[in-house]
Amino acid sequence: MILYPAIDLKGGRCVRLVQGDMDRATVFGDDPAGQAAVFAAQGFSWLHVVDLDGAFAGAPRNAEAVDSILASVDIPVQLGGGIRDMKTLEGWIAKGVARVIIGTAAVRDPGFVREAARLHPGKVAVGIDAKDGRVAVEGWAQTSSMTAEELGRRFEDAGVAAIIYTDIARDGILKGLNVEMTLALAEAVKVPVIASGGLASIADVHRLLEPDCALIAGAITGRALYDGRIDPVAALAAIAAARAASS
């Protein structure tokens, strides 16, 4: 399992939202590049970055901050938010983004996802954000009629690198991951599934390392890292120990 520290960008600053509400943002720092460097120094192997303003606008809005992050670390970065056309996607890949996350466009324009995955194997992920079991789009501002499993199966044979599943109701409130729903999605599709939304403590990390969660490829953590509820050294040590034991 890979643990992804999250950097969510709003107005060029590092923030965390509560249940995707832009009006309920807590600012954790004004230096995204510095925060990225801290995460890299702590031993994380990936970064998860979201352009929140871009997710609502439908186009990048924090490009300068993302550029600074890419320049500050040598670990891979996966990026979501406002990536809805090939020009934007390929622009980020050219700048060094290791994996782009397509969310709203996966619902609105599935052909774009398939073409992007074909042209850029290993570099395209689908973001599935669910509210009351239904997929939310446009920065979580709108809810579609599609379920997470339906959307996941749509791209089963498309060659996407991963699905990032977020339970919006749990995001930012430190109530724990929705392991049951994440596992249901992971069992329904062959694509690796990354859990997001609600990871709150080292106990959640240990839960994901239990045998029944072997299908979950990773998890994203944000607020719990920023406010000290998760010790990154302890979390990464637990993951390393589990990896060594399994091998």
ABEGO torsion letter per residue (X at the ends): XBBBBBBBBBGGBBBBBBGGBAABBBBAEABAAAAAAAAAAAGBABBBBBBAAAAAAGBBAAAAAAAAAAAABABBBBBBEGBABAAAAAAAAAAGBABBBBBAAAAABAAAAAAAAAABBGABBBBBBBBGGBBBBGGGABBBABBAAAAAAAAAAAGBABBBBBBAAABGAGAEBBAAAAAAAAAABABBBBBBGGBABAAAAAAAABAAAAABABBBBBAAAAAGABBAAAAAAAAAAAAAAAX
